[in-house]
Amino acid sequence: MPEEENIVYIGNKPVMNYVLAVVTQMNSGVSEVILKARGRAISRAVDVAEIVRNRFISDVTIAKIDVCTEEIVGNEGTSSNVSAIEIQLSK
């Protein structure tokens, strides 16, 4: 199991912010980085993985992709299901 600092949580920031975070970690000697995203950010996580692989670090591979459904409990006790993805990038 990788350490917590090797995880990049994908949200609503521009894609290049996350690409920079991944490239910075890889260049500092980390051999694997995990991208985590939920809901609408899933497509952004896929974009980050592809941009890192194709434009910045060509020897990075996608080691593993996990998809799941997480239950989010909102205010007033309501809950809803949201899709989630983890993309493991390895050198």
C-alpha positions in Angstrom: 0.0 0.0 0.0 1.5 3.4 -1.0 2.0 6.2 1.4 -0.6 8.9 1.7 1.6 11.5 0.0 1.7 9.5 -3.2 -2.0 10.2 -3.7 -3.3 13.0 -5.9 -7.0 13.8 -5.3 -8.6 15.2 -8.5 -11.2 17.9 -8.0 -12.3 21.0 -9.9 -9.0 22.7 -10.6 -7.5 22.9 -14.1 -6.1 19.7 -15.4 -2.5 21.0 -15.7 -2.5 21.7 -11.9 -2.8 17.9 -11.3 -0.4 17.1 -14.1 2.2 19.3 -12.5 1.6 17.6 -9.1 2.1 14.1 -10.6 5.2 15.1 -12.6 6.7 16.8 -9.6 6.2 13.7 -7.5 7.6 11.4 -10.2 10.7 13.6 -10.7 11.4 13.7 -6.9 11.9 9.9 -7.0 8.5 8.5 -6.3 8.0 5.3 -8.4 4.2 5.3 -8.3 1.4 7.9 -7.9 -2.3 7.2 -7.4 -4.9 9.5 -8.9 -8.3 9.5 -7.0 -11.4 11.0 -8.3 -15.2 10.9 -7.8 -18.2 11.7 -10.0 -17.6 14.3 -12.6 -13.9 14.5 -11.8 -13.3 11.0 -13.2 -12.9 12.3 -16.8 -10.4 14.9 -15.5 -8.4 12.1 -13.8 -8.2 10.1 -17.0 -7.1 13.3 -18.8 -4.3 13.8 -16.2 -3.1 10.2 -16.6 -3.0 10.5 -20.4 -1.3 13.9 -20.5 1.4 12.7 -18.0 2.0 9.6 -20.1 2.0 11.2 -23.6 3.5 14.6 -23.1 5.7 14.6 -20.0 7.0 11.3 -18.8 7.0 8.7 -21.5 8.1 5.7 -19.4 5.1 6.0 -17.0 2.5 3.2 -17.3 -0.9 2.6 -15.9 -0.3 -0.2 -13.5 -3.9 -0.6 -12.2 -7.3 1.0 -12.4 -9.9 0.5 -9.7 -13.5 1.6 -10.0 -16.1 1.6 -7.2 -19.2 3.2 -5.9 -19.1 5.3 -2.8 -22.0 6.3 -0.7 -22.1 10.0 0.1 -24.1 11.1 3.1 -25.3 14.7 2.6 -26.9 17.1 5.0 -30.3 16.1 6.4 -29.2 12.5 6.4 -29.8 11.9 2.7 -27.4 9.6 1.0 -26.5 9.1 -2.7 -24.2 6.9 -4.6 -21.3 8.4 -6.6 -18.8 6.6 -8.8 -15.1 6.7 -8.0 -11.9 5.7 -9.7 -8.3 5.1 -8.7 -5.6 5.2 -11.4 -2.2 3.9 -10.4 0.7 5.3 -12.4 4.0 3.6 -12.2 7.5 4.2 -13.6 
